[in-house]
Amino acid sequence: MRVGIIADTHGFLDPRIADHIAECDLAVHAGDVGGADVLCAMQPREEVIAVRGNVDGPETWPDHEAHMLEQLPAHSVLDLPGGELAVIHGDGYEPASRRHERLRAAFPRVRAIACGHSHQLVVDDAADPWVLNPGAAGRVRVKDGPSMLILTCQEDGWSVQVVQLPPRKYRAITSNEE
């Protein structure tokens, strides 16, 4: 089973990331979604699992999508071939090692923890459970370009593939160009 893991879209999913998600069986969004359009743009073969991030609130989602926002849990634990994956946005700005210790203490029995918040791509498999942060999949704070992780889950083992895309060049249109 292939699981596409993204986070920190803040209302915009890079279409190149969406193309990679389409090749996955399951898609996971680790928070700071930013709106239902992002969830609709995620089209894996099976289903989308998403959790709420620290900026997923009524002030950042359109009013007509408030009912969807209310359905996003703070965290989720998925039963996958070979183990469980916890999904939580995470918060705080302490050093990564301390944040990872805190996540591992909160979910000691899972095989891996998918989180977001820092917008920094991290695969910390030095201890169990693994801590996987896919970085940001939109256009907010994506200095090195949008990124995601693809987790391949089998009964006899898991592996992680990093997908790091080059930054897009955005250009403002001035009134002289119209």
VMD Tcl script that builds the backbone (N, CA, C; Angstrom):
set m [mol new atoms 534]
animate dup $m
set s [atomselect $m all]
$s set {name element resname resid chain x y z} {
  {N N MET 1 A 0.842 -1.181 0.000}
  {CA C MET 1 A 0.000 0.000 0.000}
  {C C MET 1 A 0.886 1.243 0.000}
  {N N ARG 2 A 0.532 2.195 -0.865}
  {CA C ARG 2 A 1.268 3.471 -0.936}
  {C C ARG 2 A 0.410 4.573 -0.315}
  {N N VAL 3 A 1.005 5.285 0.651}
  {CA C VAL 3 A 0.314 6.351 1.366}
  {C C VAL 3 A 1.023 7.670 1.078}
  {N N GLY 4 A 0.328 8.599 0.441}
  {CA C GLY 4 A 0.878 9.934 0.211}
  {C C GLY 4 A 0.647 10.783 1.443}
  {N N ILE 5 A 1.704 11.380 1.969}
  {CA C ILE 5 A 1.608 12.188 3.185}
  {C C ILE 5 A 1.974 13.631 2.847}
  {N N ILE 6 A 1.046 14.550 3.146}
  {CA C ILE 6 A 1.308 15.974 2.948}
  {C C ILE 6 A 0.897 16.744 4.197}
  {N N ALA 7 A 1.268 18.018 4.244}
  {CA C ALA 7 A 0.870 18.913 5.336}
  {C C ALA 7 A 1.043 20.354 4.872}
  {N N ASP 8 A 0.533 21.254 5.664}
  {CA C ASP 8 A 0.801 22.690 5.529}
  {C C ASP 8 A 0.552 23.231 4.124}
  {N N THR 9 A -0.655 22.985 3.620}
  {CA C THR 9 A -1.031 23.531 2.315}
  {C C THR 9 A -1.577 24.954 2.433}
  {N N HIS 10 A -2.180 25.282 3.549}
  {CA C HIS 10 A -2.707 26.629 3.803}
  {C C HIS 10 A -3.596 27.120 2.659}
  {N N GLY 11 A -4.470 26.230 2.166}
  {CA C GLY 11 A -5.450 26.622 1.158}
  {C C GLY 11 A -5.035 26.428 -0.285}
  {N N PHE 12 A -3.824 25.934 -0.535}
  {CA C PHE 12 A -3.364 25.716 -1.912}
  {C C PHE 12 A -2.523 24.449 -1.968}
  {N N LEU 13 A -2.947 23.492 -2.797}
  {CA C LEU 13 A -2.183 22.271 -3.029}
  {C C LEU 13 A -1.483 22.402 -4.373}
  {N N ASP 14 A -0.162 22.332 -4.364}
  {CA C ASP 14 A 0.584 22.403 -5.621}
  {C C ASP 14 A 0.102 21.270 -6.530}
  {N N PRO 15 A -0.301 21.571 -7.771}
  {CA C PRO 15 A -0.824 20.538 -8.666}
  {C C PRO 15 A 0.163 19.408 -8.931}
  {N N ARG 16 A 1.441 19.691 -8.861}
  {CA C ARG 16 A 2.444 18.635 -9.067}
  {C C ARG 16 A 2.412 17.639 -7.913}
  {N N ILE 17 A 2.135 18.121 -6.705}
  {CA C ILE 17 A 1.970 17.228 -5.552}
  {C C ILE 17 A 0.695 16.408 -5.737}
  {N N ALA 18 A -0.375 17.043 -6.206}
  {CA C ALA 18 A -1.636 16.329 -6.451}
  {C C ALA 18 A -1.432 15.185 -7.434}
  {N N ASP 19 A -0.578 15.375 -8.430}
  {CA C ASP 19 A -0.289 14.303 -9.391}
  {C C ASP 19 A 0.350 13.100 -8.702}
  {N N HIS 20 A 1.240 13.336 -7.760}
  {CA C HIS 20 A 1.863 12.232 -7.017}
  {C C HIS 20 A 0.840 11.537 -6.112}
  {N N ILE 21 A -0.046 12.311 -5.505}
  {CA C ILE 21 A -1.081 11.730 -4.642}
  {C C ILE 21 A -1.982 10.798 -5.443}
  {N N ALA 22 A -2.262 11.143 -6.688}
  {CA C ALA 22 A -3.130 10.318 -7.539}
  {C C ALA 22 A -2.557 8.926 -7.759}
  {N N GLU 23 A -1.257 8.765 -7.578}
  {CA C GLU 23 A -0.611 7.461 -7.746}
  {C C GLU 23 A -0.577 6.654 -6.452}
  {N N CYS 24 A -1.156 7.192 -5.379}
  {CA C CYS 24 A -1.151 6.522 -4.073}
  {C C CYS 24 A -2.504 5.874 -3.797}
  {N N ASP 25 A -2.495 4.889 -2.910}
  {CA C ASP 25 A -3.739 4.238 -2.509}
  {C C ASP 25 A -4.514 5.097 -1.520}
  {N N LEU 26 A -3.798 5.756 -0.629}
  {CA C LEU 26 A -4.377 6.532 0.460}
  {C C LEU 26 A -3.637 7.855 0.534}
  {N N ALA 27 A -4.331 8.922 0.927}
  {CA C ALA 27 A -3.685 10.224 1.119}
  {C C ALA 27 A -3.938 10.700 2.537}
  {N N VAL 28 A -2.897 11.231 3.160}
  {CA C VAL 28 A -2.964 11.732 4.527}
  {C C VAL 28 A -2.541 13.193 4.519}
  {N N HIS 29 A -3.345 14.047 5.156}
  {CA C HIS 29 A -2.989 15.464 5.317}
  {C C HIS 29 A -2.809 15.717 6.807}
  {N N ALA 30 A -1.597 16.127 7.197}
  {CA C ALA 30 A -1.267 16.321 8.610}
  {C C ALA 30 A -1.513 17.758 9.074}
  {N N GLY 31 A -2.545 18.389 8.584}
  {CA C GLY 31 A -3.006 19.650 9.140}
  {C C GLY 31 A -2.510 20.920 8.482}
  {N N ASP 32 A -3.178 22.024 8.861}
  {CA C ASP 32 A -3.085 23.318 8.197}
  {C C ASP 32 A -3.508 23.155 6.741}
  {N N VAL 33 A -4.717 22.597 6.610}
  {CA C VAL 33 A -5.319 22.317 5.303}
  {C C VAL 33 A -5.667 23.624 4.595}
  {N N GLY 34 A -6.470 24.454 5.259}
  {CA C GLY 34 A -6.804 25.762 4.710}
  {C C GLY 34 A -8.086 25.834 3.916}
  {N N GLY 35 A -8.763 24.732 3.699}
  {CA C GLY 35 A -10.037 24.761 2.991}
  {C C GLY 35 A -10.349 23.449 2.306}
  {N N ALA 36 A -11.625 23.248 2.022}
  {CA C ALA 36 A -12.093 22.001 1.422}
  {C C ALA 36 A -11.552 21.784 0.015}
  {N N ASP 37 A -11.226 22.867 -0.694}
  {CA C ASP 37 A -10.680 22.715 -2.049}
  {C C ASP 37 A -9.427 21.852 -2.050}
  {N N VAL 38 A -8.614 21.993 -1.018}
  {CA C VAL 38 A -7.391 21.187 -0.916}
  {C C VAL 38 A -7.751 19.714 -0.789}
  {N N LEU 39 A -8.707 19.398 0.082}
  {CA C LEU 39 A -9.101 18.001 0.278}
  {C C LEU 39 A -9.710 17.426 -0.999}
  {N N CYS 40 A -10.475 18.236 -1.723}
  {CA C CYS 40 A -11.074 17.779 -2.982}
  {C C CYS 40 A -10.020 17.556 -4.063}
  {N N ALA 41 A -8.933 18.309 -4.014}
  {CA C ALA 41 A -7.860 18.163 -5.008}
  {C C ALA 41 A -7.013 16.923 -4.757}
  {N N MET 42 A -7.107 16.369 -3.561}
  {CA C MET 42 A -6.370 15.145 -3.237}
  {C C MET 42 A -7.192 13.967 -3.745}
  {N N GLN 43 A -6.706 13.278 -4.760}
  {CA C GLN 43 A -7.468 12.202 -5.393}
  {C C GLN 43 A -6.689 10.886 -5.407}
  {N N PRO 44 A -6.481 10.270 -4.236}
  {CA C PRO 44 A -5.827 8.958 -4.246}
  {C C PRO 44 A -6.809 7.900 -4.742}
  {N N ARG 45 A -6.330 6.664 -4.867}
  {CA C ARG 45 A -7.194 5.579 -5.346}
  {C C ARG 45 A -8.309 5.255 -4.352}
  {N N GLU 46 A -8.052 5.429 -3.058}
  {CA C GLU 46 A -9.047 5.041 -2.057}
  {C C GLU 46 A -9.610 6.240 -1.301}
  {N N GLU 47 A -8.976 6.669 -0.213}
  {CA C GLU 47 A -9.573 7.734 0.589}
  {C C GLU 47 A -8.555 8.756 1.080}
  {N N VAL 48 A -9.092 9.867 1.586}
  {CA C VAL 48 A -8.291 10.949 2.149}
  {C C VAL 48 A -8.554 11.003 3.648}
  {N N ILE 49 A -7.490 11.041 4.429}
  {CA C ILE 49 A -7.575 11.205 5.879}
  {C C ILE 49 A -6.895 12.527 6.204}
  {N N ALA 50 A -7.563 13.390 6.956}
  {CA C ALA 50 A -6.972 14.685 7.304}
  {C C ALA 50 A -7.221 14.998 8.767}
  {N N VAL 51 A -6.287 15.733 9.366}
  {CA C VAL 51 A -6.443 16.229 10.728}
  {C C VAL 51 A -6.345 17.751 10.705}
  {N N ARG 52 A -6.805 18.360 11.782}
  {CA C ARG 52 A -6.816 19.810 11.903}
  {C C ARG 52 A -5.444 20.316 12.339}
  {N N GLY 53 A -5.026 21.432 11.760}
  {CA C GLY 53 A -3.784 22.087 12.164}
  {C C GLY 53 A -4.070 23.317 13.003}
  {N N ASN 54 A -3.025 23.956 13.489}
  {CA C ASN 54 A -3.210 25.105 14.376}
  {C C ASN 54 A -3.841 26.316 13.688}
  {N N VAL 55 A -3.777 26.408 12.369}
  {CA C VAL 55 A -4.447 27.526 11.688}
  {C C VAL 55 A -5.719 27.087 10.956}
  {N N ASP 56 A -6.164 25.864 11.175}
  {CA C ASP 56 A -7.440 25.410 10.620}
  {C C ASP 56 A -8.551 25.802 11.587}
  {N N GLY 57 A -9.075 26.987 11.402}
  {CA C GLY 57 A -10.147 27.482 12.260}
  {C C GLY 57 A -11.152 28.248 11.437}
  {N N PRO 58 A -12.253 28.654 12.062}
  {CA C PRO 58 A -13.305 29.356 11.327}
  {C C PRO 58 A -12.820 30.646 10.669}
  {N N GLU 59 A -11.777 31.236 11.218}
  {CA C GLU 59 A -11.270 32.485 10.636}
  {C C GLU 59 A -10.460 32.257 9.360}
  {N N THR 60 A -10.025 31.031 9.102}
  {CA C THR 60 A -9.216 30.759 7.907}
  {C C THR 60 A -9.943 29.926 6.859}
  {N N TRP 61 A -11.055 29.306 7.224}
  {CA C TRP 61 A -11.841 28.522 6.267}
  {C C TRP 61 A -13.063 29.335 5.839}
  {N N PRO 62 A -13.488 29.198 4.594}
  {CA C PRO 62 A -14.710 29.886 4.154}
  {C C PRO 62 A -15.916 29.451 4.994}
  {N N ASP 63 A -16.839 30.372 5.233}
  {CA C ASP 63 A -18.014 30.088 6.067}
  {C C ASP 63 A -18.785 28.862 5.597}
  {N N HIS 64 A -18.947 28.715 4.275}
  {CA C HIS 64 A -19.753 27.608 3.754}
  {C C HIS 64 A -19.060 26.247 3.920}
  {N N GLU 65 A -17.796 26.239 4.384}
  {CA C GLU 65 A -17.073 24.984 4.606}
  {C C GLU 65 A -16.905 24.662 6.092}
  {N N ALA 66 A -17.522 25.452 6.957}
  {CA C ALA 66 A -17.355 25.266 8.403}
  {C C ALA 66 A -17.757 23.862 8.850}
  {N N HIS 67 A -18.788 23.299 8.231}
  {CA C HIS 67 A -19.227 21.955 8.612}
  {C C HIS 67 A -18.139 20.909 8.343}
  {N N MET 68 A -17.343 21.108 7.300}
  {CA C MET 68 A -16.249 20.169 7.008}
  {C C MET 68 A -15.118 20.331 8.016}
  {N N LEU 69 A -14.829 21.567 8.379}
  {CA C LEU 69 A -13.780 21.839 9.354}
  {C C LEU 69 A -14.081 21.148 10.677}
  {N N GLU 70 A -15.338 21.182 11.085}
  {CA C GLU 70 A -15.747 20.560 12.347}
  {C C GLU 70 A -15.532 19.048 12.339}
  {N N GLN 71 A -15.463 18.439 11.168}
  {CA C GLN 71 A -15.274 16.988 11.073}
  {C C GLN 71 A -13.815 16.563 11.163}
  {N N LEU 72 A -12.885 17.522 11.068}
  {CA C LEU 72 A -11.466 17.163 11.128}
  {C C LEU 72 A -11.047 16.930 12.576}
  {N N PRO 73 A -10.530 15.744 12.883}
  {CA C PRO 73 A -10.083 15.478 14.254}
  {C C PRO 73 A -8.724 16.130 14.523}
  {N N ALA 74 A -8.352 16.219 15.787}
  {CA C ALA 74 A -7.036 16.745 16.165}
  {C C ALA 74 A -5.936 15.748 15.812}
  {N N HIS 75 A -6.266 14.467 15.875}
  {CA C HIS 75 A -5.309 13.429 15.473}
  {C C HIS 75 A -6.078 12.183 15.049}
  {N N SER 76 A -5.380 11.276 14.393}
  {CA C SER 76 A -5.982 10.030 13.931}
  {C C SER 76 A -4.914 8.945 13.945}
  {N N VAL 77 A -5.330 7.711 14.129}
  {CA C VAL 77 A -4.410 6.573 14.049}
  {C C VAL 77 A -4.970 5.611 13.010}
  {N N LEU 78 A -4.147 5.317 11.996}
  {CA C LEU 78 A -4.569 4.471 10.885}
  {C C LEU 78 A -3.938 3.098 11.002}
  {N N ASP 79 A -4.741 2.071 10.778}
  {CA C ASP 79 A -4.252 0.694 10.763}
  {C C ASP 79 A -3.840 0.363 9.332}
  {N N LEU 80 A -2.545 0.174 9.123}
  {CA C LEU 80 A -1.997 -0.088 7.794}
  {C C LEU 80 A -1.283 -1.434 7.784}
  {N N PRO 81 A -1.011 -1.996 6.620}
  {CA C PRO 81 A -0.238 -3.242 6.586}
  {C C PRO 81 A 1.108 -3.054 7.304}
  {N N GLY 82 A 1.369 -3.883 8.292}
  {CA C GLY 82 A 2.642 -3.829 9.010}
  {C C GLY 82 A 2.683 -2.916 10.218}
  {N N GLY 83 A 1.582 -2.229 10.540}
  {CA C GLY 83 A 1.590 -1.373 11.729}
  {C C GLY 83 A 0.629 -0.209 11.627}
  {N N GLU 84 A 0.723 0.679 12.600}
  {CA C GLU 84 A -0.159 1.835 12.661}
  {C C GLU 84 A 0.612 3.124 12.382}
  {N N LEU 85 A -0.100 4.076 11.782}
  {CA C LEU 85 A 0.431 5.406 11.510}
  {C C LEU 85 A -0.417 6.409 12.272}
  {N N ALA 86 A 0.215 7.172 13.165}
  {CA C ALA 86 A -0.480 8.267 13.843}
  {C C ALA 86 A -0.336 9.514 12.979}
  {N N VAL 87 A -1.388 10.315 12.930}
  {CA C VAL 87 A -1.373 11.563 12.166}
  {C C VAL 87 A -1.793 12.682 13.108}
  {N N ILE 88 A -0.933 13.686 13.244}
  {CA C ILE 88 A -1.193 14.831 14.112}
  {C C ILE 88 A -0.451 16.020 13.524}
  {N N HIS 89 A -1.004 17.206 13.678}
  {CA C HIS 89 A -0.310 18.362 13.101}
  {C C HIS 89 A 0.957 18.688 13.885}
  {N N GLY 90 A 0.862 18.703 15.200}
  {CA C GLY 90 A 1.997 19.115 16.022}
  {C C GLY 90 A 1.983 20.621 16.192}
  {N N ASP 91 A 2.716 21.083 17.168}
  {CA C ASP 91 A 2.801 22.518 17.411}
  {C C ASP 91 A 4.064 22.801 18.201}
  {N N GLY 92 A 4.284 24.041 18.499}
  {CA C GLY 92 A 5.455 24.429 19.274}
  {C C GLY 92 A 6.663 24.672 18.395}
  {N N TYR 93 A 7.608 25.363 18.964}
  {CA C TYR 93 A 8.802 25.738 18.214}
  {C C TYR 93 A 10.076 25.317 18.927}
  {N N GLU 94 A 9.981 24.286 19.781}
  {CA C GLU 94 A 11.185 23.790 20.435}
  {C C GLU 94 A 12.052 23.045 19.425}
  {N N PRO 95 A 13.280 22.714 19.788}
  {CA C PRO 95 A 14.145 21.961 18.864}
  {C C PRO 95 A 13.471 20.667 18.407}
  {N N ALA 96 A 13.797 20.245 17.201}
  {CA C ALA 96 A 13.166 19.055 16.617}
  {C C ALA 96 A 13.315 17.841 17.517}
  {N N SER 97 A 14.473 17.663 18.140}
  {CA C SER 97 A 14.678 16.476 18.983}
  {C C SER 97 A 13.673 16.442 20.129}
  {N N ARG 98 A 13.400 17.568 20.745}
  {CA C ARG 98 A 12.432 17.616 21.847}
  {C C ARG 98 A 11.013 17.383 21.330}
  {N N ARG 99 A 10.689 17.971 20.181}
  {CA C ARG 99 A 9.362 17.782 19.586}
  {C C ARG 99 A 9.148 16.311 19.236}
  {N N HIS 100 A 10.177 15.666 18.687}
  {CA C HIS 100 A 10.068 14.254 18.322}
  {C C HIS 100 A 9.915 13.381 19.564}
  {N N GLU 101 A 10.633 13.705 20.637}
  {CA C GLU 101 A 10.473 12.966 21.902}
  {C C GLU 101 A 9.037 13.070 22.399}
  {N N ARG 102 A 8.478 14.275 22.319}
  {CA C ARG 102 A 7.107 14.494 22.782}
  {C C ARG 102 A 6.114 13.687 21.940}
  {N N LEU 103 A 6.296 13.668 20.633}
  {CA C LEU 103 A 5.414 12.894 19.758}
  {C C LEU 103 A 5.549 11.399 20.025}
  {N N ARG 104 A 6.773 10.937 20.193}
  {CA C ARG 104 A 6.994 9.510 20.467}
  {C C ARG 104 A 6.372 9.096 21.798}
  {N N ALA 105 A 6.417 9.978 22.791}
  {CA C ALA 105 A 5.799 9.676 24.086}
  {C C ALA 105 A 4.275 9.630 23.967}
  {N N ALA 106 A 3.716 10.450 23.099}
  {CA C ALA 106 A 2.261 10.487 22.925}
  {C C ALA 106 A 1.729 9.277 22.151}
  {N N PHE 107 A 2.550 8.717 21.249}
  {CA C PHE 107 A 2.125 7.592 20.404}
  {C C PHE 107 A 3.180 6.480 20.433}
  {N N PRO 108 A 3.430 5.866 21.588}
  {CA C PRO 108 A 4.540 4.910 21.695}
  {C C PRO 108 A 4.327 3.591 20.957}
  {N N ARG 109 A 3.087 3.229 20.644}
  {CA C ARG 109 A 2.825 1.903 20.076}
  {C C ARG 109 A 2.664 1.891 18.559}
  {N N VAL 110 A 2.714 3.055 17.928}
  {CA C VAL 110 A 2.561 3.092 16.473}
  {C C VAL 110 A 3.909 2.850 15.814}
  {N N ARG 111 A 3.883 2.586 14.539}
  {CA C ARG 111 A 5.135 2.374 13.795}
  {C C ARG 111 A 5.740 3.694 13.319}
  {N N ALA 112 A 4.858 4.672 13.013}
  {CA C ALA 112 A 5.334 5.985 12.565}
  {C C ALA 112 A 4.309 7.051 12.923}
  {N N ILE 113 A 4.794 8.296 12.980}
  {CA C ILE 113 A 3.960 9.459 13.271}
  {C C ILE 113 A 4.147 10.454 12.131}
  {N N ALA 114 A 3.051 10.812 11.472}
  {CA C ALA 114 A 3.087 11.851 10.437}
  {C C ALA 114 A 2.646 13.158 11.079}
  {N N CYS 115 A 3.453 14.194 10.909}
  {CA C CYS 115 A 3.143 15.485 11.509}
  {C C CYS 115 A 3.481 16.599 10.534}
  {N N GLY 116 A 3.154 17.819 10.908}
  {CA C GLY 116 A 3.442 18.982 10.082}
  {C C GLY 116 A 3.945 20.122 10.943}
  {N N HIS 117 A 3.442 21.317 10.685}
  {CA C HIS 117 A 3.651 22.539 11.444}
  {C C HIS 117 A 4.937 23.291 11.127}
  {N N SER 118 A 6.055 22.619 11.048}
  {CA C SER 118 A 7.331 23.328 10.882}
  {C C SER 118 A 7.622 23.708 9.429}
  {N N HIS 119 A 6.908 23.106 8.486}
  {CA C HIS 119 A 7.153 23.294 7.047}
  {C C HIS 119 A 8.538 22.776 6.657}
  {N N GLN 120 A 9.132 21.941 7.487}
  {CA C GLN 120 A 10.459 21.394 7.208}
  {C C GLN 120 A 10.359 19.890 6.985}
  {N N LEU 121 A 10.859 19.447 5.861}
  {CA C LEU 121 A 10.854 18.038 5.494}
  {C C LEU 121 A 11.799 17.265 6.412}
  {N N VAL 122 A 11.258 16.234 7.098}
  {CA C VAL 122 A 12.056 15.437 8.033}
  {C C VAL 122 A 11.621 13.981 7.953}
  {N N VAL 123 A 12.595 13.086 7.856}
  {CA C VAL 123 A 12.360 11.653 8.024}
  {C C VAL 123 A 13.294 11.225 9.151}
  {N N ASP 124 A 12.746 11.123 10.363}
  {CA C ASP 124 A 13.528 10.746 11.540}
  {C C ASP 124 A 13.219 9.289 11.868}
  {N N ASP 125 A 14.047 8.400 11.324}
  {CA C ASP 125 A 13.870 6.966 11.575}
  {C C ASP 125 A 14.975 6.426 12.482}
  {N N ALA 126 A 15.619 7.326 13.237}
  {CA C ALA 126 A 16.701 6.933 14.144}
  {C C ALA 126 A 16.180 6.226 15.386}
  {N N ALA 127 A 14.896 6.401 15.699}
  {CA C ALA 127 A 14.279 5.753 16.855}
  {C C ALA 127 A 12.854 5.379 16.466}
  {N N ASP 128 A 12.244 4.549 17.292}
  {CA C ASP 128 A 10.855 4.161 17.058}
  {C C ASP 128 A 9.950 4.909 18.020}
  {N N PRO 129 A 8.763 5.268 17.578}
  {CA C PRO 129 A 8.310 5.256 16.195}
  {C C PRO 129 A 8.993 6.348 15.361}
  {N N TRP 130 A 8.998 6.125 14.055}
  {CA C TRP 130 A 9.549 7.131 13.149}
  {C C TRP 130 A 8.724 8.411 13.247}
  {N N VAL 131 A 9.361 9.547 13.016}
  {CA C VAL 131 A 8.656 10.823 12.914}
  {C C VAL 131 A 8.840 11.320 11.483}
  {N N LEU 132 A 7.710 11.509 10.795}
  {CA C LEU 132 A 7.717 11.874 9.378}
  {C C LEU 132 A 7.021 13.215 9.184}
  {N N ASN 133 A 7.760 14.214 8.753}
  {CA C ASN 133 A 7.177 15.513 8.437}
  {C C ASN 133 A 7.394 15.748 6.945}
  {N N PRO 134 A 6.312 15.813 6.168}
  {CA C PRO 134 A 6.459 15.941 4.719}
  {C C PRO 134 A 6.852 17.332 4.235}
  {N N GLY 135 A 7.007 18.286 5.140}
  {CA C GLY 135 A 7.247 19.660 4.710}
  {C C GLY 135 A 5.936 20.274 4.251}
  {N N ALA 136 A 5.990 21.333 3.471}
  {CA C ALA 136 A 4.790 22.032 3.016}
  {C C ALA 136 A 4.491 21.682 1.558}
  {N N ALA 137 A 3.215 21.402 1.275}
  {CA C ALA 137 A 2.810 20.981 -0.072}
  {C C ALA 137 A 2.097 22.077 -0.850}
  {N N GLY 138 A 2.116 23.291 -0.332}
  {CA C GLY 138 A 1.454 24.405 -1.017}
  {C C GLY 138 A 2.464 25.411 -1.520}
  {N N ARG 139 A 2.219 26.683 -1.181}
  {CA C ARG 139 A 3.167 27.720 -1.595}
  {C C ARG 139 A 3.560 28.646 -0.448}
  {N N VAL 140 A 3.149 28.322 0.786}
  {CA C VAL 140 A 3.494 29.122 1.955}
  {C C VAL 140 A 4.723 28.521 2.625}
  {N N ARG 141 A 5.781 29.310 2.757}
  {CA C ARG 141 A 7.032 28.890 3.392}
  {C C ARG 141 A 7.571 27.595 2.779}
  {N N VAL 142 A 7.762 27.607 1.470}
  {CA C VAL 142 A 8.307 26.451 0.751}
  {C C VAL 142 A 9.596 26.857 0.037}
  {N N LYS 143 A 10.550 27.348 0.792}
  {CA C LYS 143 A 11.794 27.877 0.228}
  {C C LYS 143 A 12.437 26.913 -0.767}
  {N N ASP 144 A 12.491 25.648 -0.429}
  {CA C ASP 144 A 13.115 24.652 -1.304}
  {C C ASP 144 A 12.127 24.011 -2.266}
  {N N GLY 145 A 10.900 24.500 -2.299}
  {CA C GLY 145 A 9.867 23.935 -3.153}
  {C C GLY 145 A 8.932 23.041 -2.359}
  {N N PRO 146 A 7.744 22.769 -2.888}
  {CA C PRO 146 A 6.785 21.915 -2.198}
  {C C PRO 146 A 7.305 20.485 -2.086}
  {N N SER 147 A 6.854 19.813 -1.029}
  {CA C SER 147 A 7.338 18.450 -0.805}
  {C C SER 147 A 6.241 17.578 -0.212}
  {N N MET 148 A 6.485 16.290 -0.257}
  {CA C MET 148 A 5.599 15.292 0.338}
  {C C MET 148 A 6.406 14.027 0.575}
  {N N LEU 149 A 5.799 13.084 1.271}
  {CA C LEU 149 A 6.400 11.772 1.485}
  {C C LEU 149 A 5.459 10.717 0.945}
  {N N ILE 150 A 6.031 9.636 0.439}
  {CA C ILE 150 A 5.239 8.469 0.055}
  {C C ILE 150 A 5.718 7.316 0.919}
  {N N LEU 151 A 4.806 6.832 1.759}
  {CA C LEU 151 A 5.087 5.728 2.668}
  {C C LEU 151 A 4.572 4.449 2.022}
  {N N THR 152 A 5.465 3.498 1.794}
  {CA C THR 152 A 5.061 2.196 1.262}
  {C C THR 152 A 4.977 1.235 2.437}
  {N N CYS 153 A 3.780 0.693 2.658}
  {CA C CYS 153 A 3.511 -0.167 3.813}
  {C C CYS 153 A 3.262 -1.596 3.358}
  {N N GLN 154 A 4.067 -2.505 3.885}
  {CA C GLN 154 A 3.862 -3.933 3.674}
  {C C GLN 154 A 3.957 -4.604 5.033}
  {N N GLU 155 A 3.403 -5.788 5.138}
  {CA C GLU 155 A 3.449 -6.506 6.414}
  {C C GLU 155 A 4.878 -6.712 6.899}
  {N N ASP 156 A 5.811 -6.902 5.969}
  {CA C ASP 156 A 7.195 -7.202 6.362}
  {C C ASP 156 A 8.112 -5.980 6.392}
  {N N GLY 157 A 7.570 -4.780 6.193}
  {CA C GLY 157 A 8.417 -3.598 6.289}
  {C C GLY 157 A 7.803 -2.359 5.669}
  {N N TRP 158 A 8.309 -1.213 6.098}
  {CA C TRP 158 A 7.884 0.072 5.568}
  {C C TRP 158 A 9.086 0.787 4.978}
  {N N SER 159 A 8.829 1.607 3.974}
  {CA C SER 159 A 9.880 2.460 3.420}
  {C C SER 159 A 9.280 3.827 3.105}
  {N N VAL 160 A 10.149 4.838 3.080}
  {CA C VAL 160 A 9.707 6.214 2.852}
  {C C VAL 160 A 10.442 6.785 1.648}
  {N N GLN 161 A 9.684 7.354 0.729}
  {CA C GLN 161 A 10.244 8.047 -0.435}
  {C C GLN 161 A 9.982 9.542 -0.270}
  {N N VAL 162 A 11.010 10.342 -0.445}
  {CA C VAL 162 A 10.885 11.798 -0.384}
  {C C VAL 162 A 10.596 12.329 -1.785}
  {N N VAL 163 A 9.590 13.188 -1.885}
  {CA C VAL 163 A 9.294 13.888 -3.135}
  {C C VAL 163 A 9.518 15.376 -2.866}
  {N N GLN 164 A 10.586 15.919 -3.399}
  {CA C GLN 164 A 10.927 17.340 -3.247}
  {C C GLN 164 A 10.921 17.966 -4.632}
  {N N LEU 165 A 10.013 18.890 -4.858}
  {CA C LEU 165 A 9.875 19.526 -6.165}
  {C C LEU 165 A 10.554 20.890 -6.172}
  {N N PRO 166 A 11.014 21.330 -7.336}
  {CA C PRO 166 A 11.628 22.666 -7.396}
  {C C PRO 166 A 10.580 23.746 -7.147}
  {N N PRO 167 A 11.009 24.873 -6.592}
  {CA C PRO 167 A 10.051 25.964 -6.361}
  {C C PRO 167 A 9.475 26.465 -7.678}
  {N N ARG 168 A 8.241 26.915 -7.624}
  {CA C ARG 168 A 7.621 27.535 -8.797}
  {C C ARG 168 A 8.009 28.997 -8.831}
  {N N LYS 169 A 8.081 29.519 -10.008}
  {CA C LYS 169 A 8.351 30.944 -10.192}
  {C C LYS 169 A 7.003 31.657 -10.319}
  {N N TYR 170 A 6.670 32.480 -9.339}
  {CA C TYR 170 A 5.444 33.267 -9.394}
  {C C TYR 170 A 5.814 34.699 -9.749}
  {N N ARG 171 A 4.991 35.305 -10.557}
  {CA C ARG 171 A 5.266 36.661 -11.004}
  {C C ARG 171 A 3.976 37.462 -10.915}
  {N N ALA 172 A 4.074 38.636 -10.352}
  {CA C ALA 172 A 2.905 39.512 -10.253}
  {C C ALA 172 A 2.639 40.155 -11.610}
  {N N ILE 173 A 1.385 40.285 -11.941}
  {CA C ILE 173 A 0.993 40.981 -13.166}
  {C C ILE 173 A 0.716 42.430 -12.793}
  {N N THR 174 A 1.393 43.334 -13.428}
  {CA C THR 174 A 1.196 44.751 -13.142}
  {C C THR 174 A 0.089 45.307 -14.016}
  {N N SER 175 A -0.407 46.448 -13.645}
  {CA C SER 175 A -1.509 47.055 -14.403}
  {C C SER 175 A -1.092 47.390 -15.834}
  {N N ASN 176 A 0.195 47.574 -16.091}
  {CA C ASN 176 A 0.672 47.864 -17.445}
  {C C ASN 176 A 0.564 46.655 -18.371}
  {N N GLU 177 A 0.475 45.447 -17.799}
  {CA C GLU 177 A 0.450 44.227 -18.607}
  {C C GLU 177 A -0.963 43.807 -18.977}
  {N N GLU 178 A -1.960 44.411 -18.388}
  {CA C GLU 178 A -3.337 43.983 -18.632}
  {C C GLU 178 A -3.859 44.479 -19.948}
}
mol reanalyze $m
mol bondsrecalc $m
mol representation Tube
mol addrep $m
